[in-house]
Amino acid sequence: MGRVVVAGAAGPSGQAVVRALRAAGHDVVPVTRSEVDLSDAAAVAAYAREVSAAGPVDALVHLVGGWRGGGGVAGQSDTDWEFLSERVIDTLRHTSREFFAALAASGGRLIIVSTTGLAAPRAGNANYLAAKAAAEAWTQALGHELAKTGGGSDILRVLALYSDADREANPEKDFGAWTHVDVLGGRIVTALA
């Protein structure tokens, strides 16, 4: 099994993915905001050098994100765009760019989680979907380059994610179309198999 960097490891999805990868035998390097600010390019570069010096990197799983939306076109504020751009796009660009050489050297993979909402964009999610579309394009471009060394990229689309804590906090909510974070962990393990 390989060595996997998980960016965004502190939240429910990150914790589930780390558990699943470790259970499958992977050596996991969990990255949380308290360790390194992934929106800071210089901090990411230093962190990537440190991690890469300690051994090969076979995959980067990028789970950093967030959601802001609603309010139709008028509700798509610049503040929300800046939040989404930093969390969804900038952190992906910084981490994947800085770990790219290590991924290429190992024939590694870049994996992100995106949204099924891109299939039918709506005005209330325009900022969010634009950020996710940019993240997908970036991931596909890097995957194309990684394919030259036997690697690639994967984009796992979900409507939304939920955890047991979400279900407990909202027992009346229908999570039927959502993906449980443990299922996401399994999908990522499968993508790396």
mmCIF file of the C-alpha atoms, coordinates in Angstrom:
data_MODEL
# 
_entry.id   MODEL 
# 
loop_
_atom_site.group_PDB 
_atom_site.id 
_atom_site.type_symbol 
_atom_site.label_atom_id 
_atom_site.label_alt_id 
_atom_site.label_comp_id 
_atom_site.label_asym_id 
_atom_site.label_entity_id 
_atom_site.label_seq_id 
_atom_site.pdbx_PDB_ins_code 
_atom_site.Cartn_x 
_atom_site.Cartn_y 
_atom_site.Cartn_z 
_atom_site.occupancy 
_atom_site.B_iso_or_equiv 
_atom_site.pdbx_formal_charge 
_atom_site.auth_seq_id 
_atom_site.auth_comp_id 
_atom_site.auth_asym_id 
_atom_site.auth_atom_id 
_atom_site.pdbx_PDB_model_num 
ATOM 1   C CA . MET A 1 1   ? 0.000   0.000  0.000   1.00 0.00 ? 1   MET A CA 1 
ATOM 2   C CA . GLY A 1 2   ? 1.071   3.563  -0.567  1.00 0.00 ? 2   GLY A CA 1 
ATOM 3   C CA . ARG A 1 3   ? 1.674   6.771  1.293   1.00 0.00 ? 3   ARG A CA 1 
ATOM 4   C CA . VAL A 1 4   ? -1.306  9.105  1.016   1.00 0.00 ? 4   VAL A CA 1 
ATOM 5   C CA . VAL A 1 5   ? -1.504  12.786 1.938   1.00 0.00 ? 5   VAL A CA 1 
ATOM 6   C CA . VAL A 1 6   ? -5.043  13.753 2.990   1.00 0.00 ? 6   VAL A CA 1 
ATOM 7   C CA . ALA A 1 7   ? -5.628  17.516 2.862   1.00 0.00 ? 7   ALA A CA 1 
ATOM 8   C CA . GLY A 1 8   ? -8.609  18.493 4.987   1.00 0.00 ? 8   GLY A CA 1 
ATOM 9   C CA . ALA A 1 9   ? -8.268  15.625 7.444   1.00 0.00 ? 9   ALA A CA 1 
ATOM 10  C CA . ALA A 1 10  ? -9.852  17.311 10.479  1.00 0.00 ? 10  ALA A CA 1 
ATOM 11  C CA . GLY A 1 11  ? -13.509 17.318 9.415   1.00 0.00 ? 11  GLY A CA 1 
ATOM 12  C CA . PRO A 1 12  ? -15.920 14.381 9.373   1.00 0.00 ? 12  PRO A CA 1 
ATOM 13  C CA . SER A 1 13  ? -15.117 13.427 5.778   1.00 0.00 ? 13  SER A CA 1 
ATOM 14  C CA . GLY A 1 14  ? -11.379 13.724 6.381   1.00 0.00 ? 14  GLY A CA 1 
ATOM 15  C CA . GLN A 1 15  ? -11.532 11.599 9.508   1.00 0.00 ? 15  GLN A CA 1 
ATOM 16  C CA . ALA A 1 16  ? -13.565 8.933  7.692   1.00 0.00 ? 16  ALA A CA 1 
ATOM 17  C CA . VAL A 1 17  ? -11.170 8.886  4.743   1.00 0.00 ? 17  VAL A CA 1 
ATOM 18  C CA . VAL A 1 18  ? -8.126  8.633  7.019   1.00 0.00 ? 18  VAL A CA 1 
ATOM 19  C CA . ARG A 1 19  ? -9.753  5.702  8.880   1.00 0.00 ? 19  ARG A CA 1 
ATOM 20  C CA . ALA A 1 20  ? -10.620 3.909  5.634   1.00 0.00 ? 20  ALA A CA 1 
ATOM 21  C CA . LEU A 1 21  ? -7.165  4.380  4.136   1.00 0.00 ? 21  LEU A CA 1 
ATOM 22  C CA . ARG A 1 22  ? -5.421  3.171  7.293   1.00 0.00 ? 22  ARG A CA 1 
ATOM 23  C CA . ALA A 1 23  ? -7.750  0.157  7.498   1.00 0.00 ? 23  ALA A CA 1 
ATOM 24  C CA . ALA A 1 24  ? -6.763  -0.672 3.903   1.00 0.00 ? 24  ALA A CA 1 
ATOM 25  C CA . GLY A 1 25  ? -3.077  -0.578 4.881   1.00 0.00 ? 25  GLY A CA 1 
ATOM 26  C CA . HIS A 1 26  ? -2.056  2.826  3.549   1.00 0.00 ? 26  HIS A CA 1 
ATOM 27  C CA . ASP A 1 27  ? 0.446   5.053  5.336   1.00 0.00 ? 27  ASP A CA 1 
ATOM 28  C CA . VAL A 1 28  ? -1.573  8.255  5.798   1.00 0.00 ? 28  VAL A CA 1 
ATOM 29  C CA . VAL A 1 29  ? -0.260  11.779 6.262   1.00 0.00 ? 29  VAL A CA 1 
ATOM 30  C CA . PRO A 1 30  ? -3.284  13.727 7.542   1.00 0.00 ? 30  PRO A CA 1 
ATOM 31  C CA . VAL A 1 31  ? -3.117  17.493 6.990   1.00 0.00 ? 31  VAL A CA 1 
ATOM 32  C CA . THR A 1 32  ? -5.238  19.853 9.075   1.00 0.00 ? 32  THR A CA 1 
ATOM 33  C CA . ARG A 1 33  ? -5.502  23.630 9.065   1.00 0.00 ? 33  ARG A CA 1 
ATOM 34  C CA . SER A 1 34  ? -3.873  23.726 12.499  1.00 0.00 ? 34  SER A CA 1 
ATOM 35  C CA . GLU A 1 35  ? -0.748  22.147 10.961  1.00 0.00 ? 35  GLU A CA 1 
ATOM 36  C CA . VAL A 1 36  ? -0.508  24.206 7.787   1.00 0.00 ? 36  VAL A CA 1 
ATOM 37  C CA . ASP A 1 37  ? -2.655  26.881 6.161   1.00 0.00 ? 37  ASP A CA 1 
ATOM 38  C CA . LEU A 1 38  ? -3.222  25.355 2.734   1.00 0.00 ? 38  LEU A CA 1 
ATOM 39  C CA . SER A 1 39  ? -4.310  28.729 1.346   1.00 0.00 ? 39  SER A CA 1 
ATOM 40  C CA . ASP A 1 40  ? -0.753  30.000 1.973   1.00 0.00 ? 40  ASP A CA 1 
ATOM 41  C CA . ALA A 1 41  ? 1.382   28.946 -1.000  1.00 0.00 ? 41  ALA A CA 1 
ATOM 42  C CA . ALA A 1 42  ? 4.697   29.406 0.820   1.00 0.00 ? 42  ALA A CA 1 
ATOM 43  C CA . ALA A 1 43  ? 3.526   27.385 3.824   1.00 0.00 ? 43  ALA A CA 1 
ATOM 44  C CA . VAL A 1 44  ? 2.338   24.577 1.550   1.00 0.00 ? 44  VAL A CA 1 
ATOM 45  C CA . ALA A 1 45  ? 5.649   24.554 -0.331  1.00 0.00 ? 45  ALA A CA 1 
ATOM 46  C CA . ALA A 1 46  ? 7.592   24.178 2.917   1.00 0.00 ? 46  ALA A CA 1 
ATOM 47  C CA . TYR A 1 47  ? 5.233   21.472 4.178   1.00 0.00 ? 47  TYR A CA 1 
ATOM 48  C CA . ALA A 1 48  ? 5.402   19.525 0.904   1.00 0.00 ? 48  ALA A CA 1 
ATOM 49  C CA . ARG A 1 49  ? 9.208   19.581 0.993   1.00 0.00 ? 49  ARG A CA 1 
ATOM 50  C CA . GLU A 1 50  ? 9.140   18.213 4.549   1.00 0.00 ? 50  GLU A CA 1 
ATOM 51  C CA . VAL A 1 51  ? 6.644   15.448 3.740   1.00 0.00 ? 51  VAL A CA 1 
ATOM 52  C CA . SER A 1 52  ? 8.367   14.499 0.473   1.00 0.00 ? 52  SER A CA 1 
ATOM 53  C CA . ALA A 1 53  ? 11.764  14.337 2.198   1.00 0.00 ? 53  ALA A CA 1 
ATOM 54  C CA . ALA A 1 54  ? 10.347  11.742 4.603   1.00 0.00 ? 54  ALA A CA 1 
ATOM 55  C CA . GLY A 1 55  ? 9.339   9.359  1.810   1.00 0.00 ? 55  GLY A CA 1 
ATOM 56  C CA . PRO A 1 56  ? 7.421   8.909  -1.431  1.00 0.00 ? 56  PRO A CA 1 
ATOM 57  C CA . VAL A 1 57  ? 3.929   10.317 -1.890  1.00 0.00 ? 57  VAL A CA 1 
ATOM 58  C CA . ASP A 1 58  ? 1.664   7.959  -3.818  1.00 0.00 ? 58  ASP A CA 1 
ATOM 59  C CA . ALA A 1 59  ? -1.548  9.979  -3.631  1.00 0.00 ? 59  ALA A CA 1 
ATOM 60  C CA . LEU A 1 60  ? -2.968  13.327 -2.623  1.00 0.00 ? 60  LEU A CA 1 
ATOM 61  C CA . VAL A 1 61  ? -6.598  13.343 -1.509  1.00 0.00 ? 61  VAL A CA 1 
ATOM 62  C CA . HIS A 1 62  ? -7.947  16.898 -1.403  1.00 0.00 ? 62  HIS A CA 1 
ATOM 63  C CA . LEU A 1 63  ? -11.001 17.280 0.857   1.00 0.00 ? 63  LEU A CA 1 
ATOM 64  C CA . VAL A 1 64  ? -10.750 20.979 1.716   1.00 0.00 ? 64  VAL A CA 1 
ATOM 65  C CA . GLY A 1 65  ? -13.910 22.818 0.795   1.00 0.00 ? 65  GLY A CA 1 
ATOM 66  C CA . GLY A 1 66  ? -17.079 24.339 2.053   1.00 0.00 ? 66  GLY A CA 1 
ATOM 67  C CA . TRP A 1 67  ? -20.399 25.571 0.771   1.00 0.00 ? 67  TRP A CA 1 
ATOM 68  C CA . ARG A 1 68  ? -21.918 28.992 0.423   1.00 0.00 ? 68  ARG A CA 1 
ATOM 69  C CA . GLY A 1 69  ? -24.950 29.701 -1.691  1.00 0.00 ? 69  GLY A CA 1 
ATOM 70  C CA . GLY A 1 70  ? -28.602 30.541 -1.952  1.00 0.00 ? 70  GLY A CA 1 
ATOM 71  C CA . GLY A 1 71  ? -30.375 33.772 -2.816  1.00 0.00 ? 71  GLY A CA 1 
ATOM 72  C CA . GLY A 1 72  ? -30.365 33.418 -6.593  1.00 0.00 ? 72  GLY A CA 1 
ATOM 73  C CA . VAL A 1 73  ? -28.000 35.526 -8.661  1.00 0.00 ? 73  VAL A CA 1 
ATOM 74  C CA . ALA A 1 74  ? -28.290 38.479 -6.273  1.00 0.00 ? 74  ALA A CA 1 
ATOM 75  C CA . GLY A 1 75  ? -27.189 36.230 -3.416  1.00 0.00 ? 75  GLY A CA 1 
ATOM 76  C CA . GLN A 1 76  ? -23.879 35.289 -5.021  1.00 0.00 ? 76  GLN A CA 1 
ATOM 77  C CA . SER A 1 77  ? -21.733 37.682 -3.007  1.00 0.00 ? 77  SER A CA 1 
ATOM 78  C CA . ASP A 1 78  ? -18.087 38.527 -3.495  1.00 0.00 ? 78  ASP A CA 1 
ATOM 79  C CA . THR A 1 79  ? -17.456 37.479 0.107   1.00 0.00 ? 79  THR A CA 1 
ATOM 80  C CA . ASP A 1 80  ? -18.851 34.015 -0.614  1.00 0.00 ? 80  ASP A CA 1 
ATOM 81  C CA . TRP A 1 81  ? -16.825 33.776 -3.831  1.00 0.00 ? 81  TRP A CA 1 
ATOM 82  C CA . GLU A 1 82  ? -13.613 34.712 -2.014  1.00 0.00 ? 82  GLU A CA 1 
ATOM 83  C CA . PHE A 1 83  ? -14.321 32.075 0.657   1.00 0.00 ? 83  PHE A CA 1 
ATOM 84  C CA . LEU A 1 84  ? -15.023 29.379 -1.941  1.00 0.00 ? 84  LEU A CA 1 
ATOM 85  C CA . SER A 1 85  ? -12.145 30.366 -4.197  1.00 0.00 ? 85  SER A CA 1 
ATOM 86  C CA . GLU A 1 86  ? -9.703  30.145 -1.302  1.00 0.00 ? 86  GLU A CA 1 
ATOM 87  C CA . ARG A 1 87  ? -11.079 26.920 0.168   1.00 0.00 ? 87  ARG A CA 1 
ATOM 88  C CA . VAL A 1 88  ? -11.925 24.999 -3.011  1.00 0.00 ? 88  VAL A CA 1 
ATOM 89  C CA . ILE A 1 89  ? -9.512  26.268 -5.665  1.00 0.00 ? 89  ILE A CA 1 
ATOM 90  C CA . ASP A 1 90  ? -6.500  27.887 -4.003  1.00 0.00 ? 90  ASP A CA 1 
ATOM 91  C CA . THR A 1 91  ? -5.894  25.049 -1.539  1.00 0.00 ? 91  THR A CA 1 
ATOM 92  C CA . LEU A 1 92  ? -6.167  22.510 -4.364  1.00 0.00 ? 92  LEU A CA 1 
ATOM 93  C CA . ARG A 1 93  ? -3.781  24.454 -6.584  1.00 0.00 ? 93  ARG A CA 1 
ATOM 94  C CA . HIS A 1 94  ? -1.228  24.910 -3.812  1.00 0.00 ? 94  HIS A CA 1 
ATOM 95  C CA . THR A 1 95  ? -1.240  21.316 -2.570  1.00 0.00 ? 95  THR A CA 1 
ATOM 96  C CA . SER A 1 96  ? -1.339  19.596 -5.947  1.00 0.00 ? 96  SER A CA 1 
ATOM 97  C CA . ARG A 1 97  ? 1.293   21.878 -7.440  1.00 0.00 ? 97  ARG A CA 1 
ATOM 98  C CA . GLU A 1 98  ? 3.672   21.390 -4.512  1.00 0.00 ? 98  GLU A CA 1 
ATOM 99  C CA . PHE A 1 99  ? 3.165   17.612 -4.322  1.00 0.00 ? 99  PHE A CA 1 
ATOM 100 C CA . PHE A 1 100 ? 3.149   17.190 -8.117  1.00 0.00 ? 100 PHE A CA 1 
ATOM 101 C CA . ALA A 1 101 ? 6.797   16.136 -8.471  1.00 0.00 ? 101 ALA A CA 1 
ATOM 102 C CA . ALA A 1 102 ? 6.385   13.534 -5.730  1.00 0.00 ? 102 ALA A CA 1 
ATOM 103 C CA . LEU A 1 103 ? 3.186   12.212 -7.330  1.00 0.00 ? 103 LEU A CA 1 
ATOM 104 C CA . ALA A 1 104 ? 4.815   12.059 -10.759 1.00 0.00 ? 104 ALA A CA 1 
ATOM 105 C CA . ALA A 1 105 ? 7.836   10.227 -9.329  1.00 0.00 ? 105 ALA A CA 1 
ATOM 106 C CA . SER A 1 106 ? 5.625   7.527  -7.806  1.00 0.00 ? 106 SER A CA 1 
ATOM 107 C CA . GLY A 1 107 ? 3.048   7.249  -10.598 1.00 0.00 ? 107 GLY A CA 1 
ATOM 108 C CA . GLY A 1 108 ? 0.639   8.714  -8.069  1.00 0.00 ? 108 GLY A CA 1 
ATOM 109 C CA . ARG A 1 109 ? -2.915  9.985  -8.073  1.00 0.00 ? 109 ARG A CA 1 
ATOM 110 C CA . LEU A 1 110 ? -4.734  13.190 -7.216  1.00 0.00 ? 110 LEU A CA 1 
ATOM 111 C CA . ILE A 1 111 ? -8.269  12.695 -5.890  1.00 0.00 ? 111 ILE A CA 1 
ATOM 112 C CA . ILE A 1 112 ? -10.879 15.370 -5.220  1.00 0.00 ? 112 ILE A CA 1 
ATOM 113 C CA . VAL A 1 113 ? -14.519 15.358 -4.219  1.00 0.00 ? 113 VAL A CA 1 
ATOM 114 C CA . SER A 1 114 ? -16.862 17.435 -6.352  1.00 0.00 ? 114 SER A CA 1 
ATOM 115 C CA . THR A 1 115 ? -20.594 17.795 -6.782  1.00 0.00 ? 115 THR A CA 1 
ATOM 116 C CA . THR A 1 116 ? -23.297 16.250 -8.926  1.00 0.00 ? 116 THR A CA 1 
ATOM 117 C CA . GLY A 1 117 ? -24.745 19.780 -9.059  1.00 0.00 ? 117 GLY A CA 1 
ATOM 118 C CA . LEU A 1 118 ? -22.440 20.536 -11.985 1.00 0.00 ? 118 LEU A CA 1 
ATOM 119 C CA . ALA A 1 119 ? -24.725 18.450 -14.192 1.00 0.00 ? 119 ALA A CA 1 
ATOM 120 C CA . ALA A 1 120 ? -27.537 21.015 -13.809 1.00 0.00 ? 120 ALA A CA 1 
ATOM 121 C CA . PRO A 1 121 ? -26.224 24.345 -12.447 1.00 0.00 ? 121 PRO A CA 1 
ATOM 122 C CA . ARG A 1 122 ? -28.663 26.668 -10.685 1.00 0.00 ? 122 ARG A CA 1 
ATOM 123 C CA . ALA A 1 123 ? -28.266 30.373 -9.875  1.00 0.00 ? 123 ALA A CA 1 
ATOM 124 C CA . GLY A 1 124 ? -28.429 29.834 -6.117  1.00 0.00 ? 124 GLY A CA 1 
ATOM 125 C CA . ASN A 1 125 ? -25.270 27.725 -6.305  1.00 0.00 ? 125 ASN A CA 1 
ATOM 126 C CA . ALA A 1 126 ? -23.455 29.685 -9.022  1.00 0.00 ? 126 ALA A CA 1 
ATOM 127 C CA . ASN A 1 127 ? -20.431 30.651 -6.901  1.00 0.00 ? 127 ASN A CA 1 
ATOM 128 C CA . TYR A 1 128 ? -20.075 27.155 -5.450  1.00 0.00 ? 128 TYR A CA 1 
ATOM 129 C CA . LEU A 1 129 ? -20.488 25.420 -8.795  1.00 0.00 ? 129 LEU A CA 1 
ATOM 130 C CA . ALA A 1 130 ? -18.056 27.778 -10.538 1.00 0.00 ? 130 ALA A CA 1 
ATOM 131 C CA . ALA A 1 131 ? -15.442 26.962 -7.898  1.00 0.00 ? 131 ALA A CA 1 
ATOM 132 C CA . LYS A 1 132 ? -16.078 23.225 -8.226  1.00 0.00 ? 132 LYS A CA 1 
ATOM 133 C CA . ALA A 1 133 ? -15.899 23.439 -12.041 1.00 0.00 ? 133 ALA A CA 1 
ATOM 134 C CA . ALA A 1 134 ? -12.525 25.171 -11.768 1.00 0.00 ? 134 ALA A CA 1 
ATOM 135 C CA . ALA A 1 135 ? -11.331 22.503 -9.329  1.00 0.00 ? 135 ALA A CA 1 
ATOM 136 C CA . GLU A 1 136 ? -12.420 19.750 -11.713 1.00 0.00 ? 136 GLU A CA 1 
ATOM 137 C CA . ALA A 1 137 ? -10.652 21.386 -14.671 1.00 0.00 ? 137 ALA A CA 1 
ATOM 138 C CA . TRP A 1 138 ? -7.458  21.752 -12.619 1.00 0.00 ? 138 TRP A CA 1 
ATOM 139 C CA . THR A 1 139 ? -7.668  18.127 -11.488 1.00 0.00 ? 139 THR A CA 1 
ATOM 140 C CA . GLN A 1 140 ? -8.230  16.854 -15.028 1.00 0.00 ? 140 GLN A CA 1 
ATOM 141 C CA . ALA A 1 141 ? -5.257  18.868 -16.305 1.00 0.00 ? 141 ALA A CA 1 
ATOM 142 C CA . LEU A 1 142 ? -2.959  17.495 -13.611 1.00 0.00 ? 142 LEU A CA 1 
ATOM 143 C CA . GLY A 1 143 ? -4.335  14.000 -14.206 1.00 0.00 ? 143 GLY A CA 1 
ATOM 144 C CA . HIS A 1 144 ? -3.440  14.306 -17.876 1.00 0.00 ? 144 HIS A CA 1 
ATOM 145 C CA . GLU A 1 145 ? 0.129   15.213 -16.929 1.00 0.00 ? 145 GLU A CA 1 
ATOM 146 C CA . LEU A 1 146 ? 0.355   12.502 -14.245 1.00 0.00 ? 146 LEU A CA 1 
ATOM 147 C CA . ALA A 1 147 ? -0.765  9.905  -16.798 1.00 0.00 ? 147 ALA A CA 1 
ATOM 148 C CA . LYS A 1 148 ? 2.592   10.377 -18.518 1.00 0.00 ? 148 LYS A CA 1 
ATOM 149 C CA . THR A 1 149 ? 4.254   8.753  -15.484 1.00 0.00 ? 149 THR A CA 1 
ATOM 150 C CA . GLY A 1 150 ? 1.637   6.058  -14.876 1.00 0.00 ? 150 GLY A CA 1 
ATOM 151 C CA . GLY A 1 151 ? -0.518  8.102  -12.504 1.00 0.00 ? 151 GLY A CA 1 
ATOM 152 C CA . GLY A 1 152 ? -3.684  10.087 -12.917 1.00 0.00 ? 152 GLY A CA 1 
ATOM 153 C CA . SER A 1 153 ? -6.551  11.796 -11.175 1.00 0.00 ? 153 SER A CA 1 
ATOM 154 C CA . ASP A 1 154 ? -10.023 10.960 -9.939  1.00 0.00 ? 154 ASP A CA 1 
ATOM 155 C CA . ILE A 1 155 ? -13.021 13.193 -9.369  1.00 0.00 ? 155 ILE A CA 1 
ATOM 156 C CA . LEU A 1 156 ? -15.624 11.679 -7.065  1.00 0.00 ? 156 LEU A CA 1 
ATOM 157 C CA . ARG A 1 157 ? -18.957 13.477 -7.396  1.00 0.00 ? 157 ARG A CA 1 
ATOM 158 C CA . VAL A 1 158 ? -21.530 13.496 -4.623  1.00 0.00 ? 158 VAL A CA 1 
ATOM 159 C CA . LEU A 1 159 ? -24.676 15.536 -4.035  1.00 0.00 ? 159 LEU A CA 1 
ATOM 160 C CA . ALA A 1 160 ? -23.563 16.247 -0.475  1.00 0.00 ? 160 ALA A CA 1 
ATOM 161 C CA . LEU A 1 161 ? -21.825 14.472 2.397   1.00 0.00 ? 161 LEU A CA 1 
ATOM 162 C CA . TYR A 1 162 ? -23.152 13.611 5.837   1.00 0.00 ? 162 TYR A CA 1 
ATOM 163 C CA . SER A 1 163 ? -21.870 11.958 8.993   1.00 0.00 ? 163 SER A CA 1 
ATOM 164 C CA . ASP A 1 164 ? -23.509 10.175 11.898  1.00 0.00 ? 164 ASP A CA 1 
ATOM 165 C CA . ALA A 1 165 ? -23.343 13.466 13.818  1.00 0.00 ? 165 ALA A CA 1 
ATOM 166 C CA . ASP A 1 166 ? -25.334 15.176 11.042  1.00 0.00 ? 166 ASP A CA 1 
ATOM 167 C CA . ARG A 1 167 ? -28.018 12.495 11.230  1.00 0.00 ? 167 ARG A CA 1 
ATOM 168 C CA . GLU A 1 168 ? -28.180 12.781 15.030  1.00 0.00 ? 168 GLU A CA 1 
ATOM 169 C CA . ALA A 1 169 ? -28.423 16.580 14.866  1.00 0.00 ? 169 ALA A CA 1 
ATOM 170 C CA . ASN A 1 170 ? -31.117 16.458 12.152  1.00 0.00 ? 170 ASN A CA 1 
ATOM 171 C CA . PRO A 1 171 ? -33.160 13.262 12.674  1.00 0.00 ? 171 PRO A CA 1 
ATOM 172 C CA . GLU A 1 172 ? -36.026 14.580 10.527  1.00 0.00 ? 172 GLU A CA 1 
ATOM 173 C CA . LYS A 1 173 ? -33.814 15.303 7.504   1.00 0.00 ? 173 LYS A CA 1 
ATOM 174 C CA . ASP A 1 174 ? -33.852 12.970 4.503   1.00 0.00 ? 174 ASP A CA 1 
ATOM 175 C CA . PHE A 1 175 ? -30.235 12.082 3.748   1.00 0.00 ? 175 PHE A CA 1 
ATOM 176 C CA . GLY A 1 176 ? -31.250 9.487  1.143   1.00 0.00 ? 176 GLY A CA 1 
ATOM 177 C CA . ALA A 1 177 ? -29.496 11.133 -1.817  1.00 0.00 ? 177 ALA A CA 1 
ATOM 178 C CA . TRP A 1 178 ? -26.463 12.205 0.219   1.00 0.00 ? 178 TRP A CA 1 
ATOM 179 C CA . THR A 1 179 ? -23.267 10.172 0.627   1.00 0.00 ? 179 THR A CA 1 
ATOM 180 C CA . HIS A 1 180 ? -22.164 9.045  4.074   1.00 0.00 ? 180 HIS A CA 1 
ATOM 181 C CA . VAL A 1 181 ? -18.552 9.970  4.837   1.00 0.00 ? 181 VAL A CA 1 
ATOM 182 C CA . ASP A 1 182 ? -17.706 6.294  5.444   1.00 0.00 ? 182 ASP A CA 1 
ATOM 183 C CA . VAL A 1 183 ? -18.948 5.462  1.933   1.00 0.00 ? 183 VAL A CA 1 
ATOM 184 C CA . LEU A 1 184 ? -16.730 8.236  0.589   1.00 0.00 ? 184 LEU A CA 1 
ATOM 185 C CA . GLY A 1 185 ? -13.787 6.678  2.431   1.00 0.00 ? 185 GLY A CA 1 
ATOM 186 C CA . GLY A 1 186 ? -14.513 3.363  0.729   1.00 0.00 ? 186 GLY A CA 1 
ATOM 187 C CA . ARG A 1 187 ? -14.728 5.013  -2.690  1.00 0.00 ? 187 ARG A CA 1 
ATOM 188 C CA . ILE A 1 188 ? -11.330 6.631  -2.181  1.00 0.00 ? 188 ILE A CA 1 
ATOM 189 C CA . VAL A 1 189 ? -9.783  3.322  -1.108  1.00 0.00 ? 189 VAL A CA 1 
ATOM 190 C CA . THR A 1 190 ? -11.229 1.756  -4.278  1.00 0.00 ? 190 THR A CA 1 
ATOM 191 C CA . ALA A 1 191 ? -9.842  4.575  -6.443  1.00 0.00 ? 191 ALA A CA 1 
ATOM 192 C CA . LEU A 1 192 ? -6.373  3.839  -5.067  1.00 0.00 ? 192 LEU A CA 1 
ATOM 193 C CA . ALA A 1 193 ? -6.603  0.062  -5.490  1.00 0.00 ? 193 ALA A CA 1 
# 
